[in-house]
Amino acid sequence: MRISIPLINNEVSDHFGGADSFFVADIADDGEIVREFTQTPPEHAPGVYPKWLKSENVDILLTKSIGGRAKVFLNDYGIKVITGINNDKPEKIVSEYLKGNVNSSNEFCAGSGNCSEH
């Protein structure tokens, strides 16, 4: 399993589309984190990040917020979206998710501000 978190300036991004990099964690079948790294995505445009994450074999996206259209794209690619994460270190967020301590807020961007293109 592969989990990803959008980052900006090496911290959790407030918004999926505002990310300048993505933290990635590879998880073994036993739930053990076997590898962690950061990747730079292609230039942002509507639909680009979801398609790129699919090409990178991401299964789960943990994010603070995301536009509804981006969530649909991700879901269409089979990527589970969990919203409402906090500002902890990405490693800790993934660890807490694997323990069952991170639940989706099911809140999505309403289409204003930096969400207008999603």
Disulfide bonds with the S-S distance in Angstrom:
Cys109-Cys115 1.64
